[in-house]
Amino acid sequence: KAVLALFAAGDALAGQAVAQVRRLKDAAPLSFLIIDLGGGLAPGRSAAVALADVLSDPLAALCRGMATPGLPWGKTAGAPITAGTGPDRRELPPEAEPADRSNYALATRDYVNLNARTESHFAMIDAVCGANPRENAIRFRFKGGSAAAELRERRAIFIETVLREQEFFTNRQGDMVTAVLAEGARETVRAKLEMLGRLLGFSRNLDAAMAGDDPAGRLVSAFLGGDYSLESLAGRSGAKAQA
């Protein structure tokens, strides 16, 4: 319920700020809207912005991670929305969903809050990535899925293990994972955010594939080894079948 409340609060803000909404038109397979709270985007009136227009350091890092080749992102359909009224009225491209149903990011130059819903799971990333290492931090929360409870929990174990390996403090309750990275140099936080962008793409629909012996352990090794298409696991399965 707490996770859903976070999304409801963000949806209300997104709906009120629809005239300031932009959509990232490239480099991020996860479709989401951006609400610039000040300094997060280059000035302009276009409804769609390129990655080069993203001035928010943490948001740009997340987008770079999401755009890593080989991640199993699926295509996302959306519905047109409009922003503004009268002569300033403009239509956001079809890929952007209405603000009350879309993924969205609140951004400033050194801050991002990304709320993402894909299929039936939820992810939230809240991060500060600036010049002062003592003020930098990342908070991450993930919950849900469409598979059986056991498979959802296995995916949560996978996510928790990856984040522990990446020096996050973690807590897991069933299929919900909460993780925190406290303090760190800008470069360190930037790298962790790129990793989280990759993790969002890698773990999408992963709950349905969490069968077999020690699936979380095998997937952790694949992810940390850069095998985002799981070719190493496919090869191992083929070898077992021939044995």
Summary of the structure (lengths in Angstrom):
residues: 243
radius of gyration: 18.4
end to end distance: 47.7
largest distance: 69.4
contacts: 789
relative contact order: 0.15
helix: 39%
strand: 25%
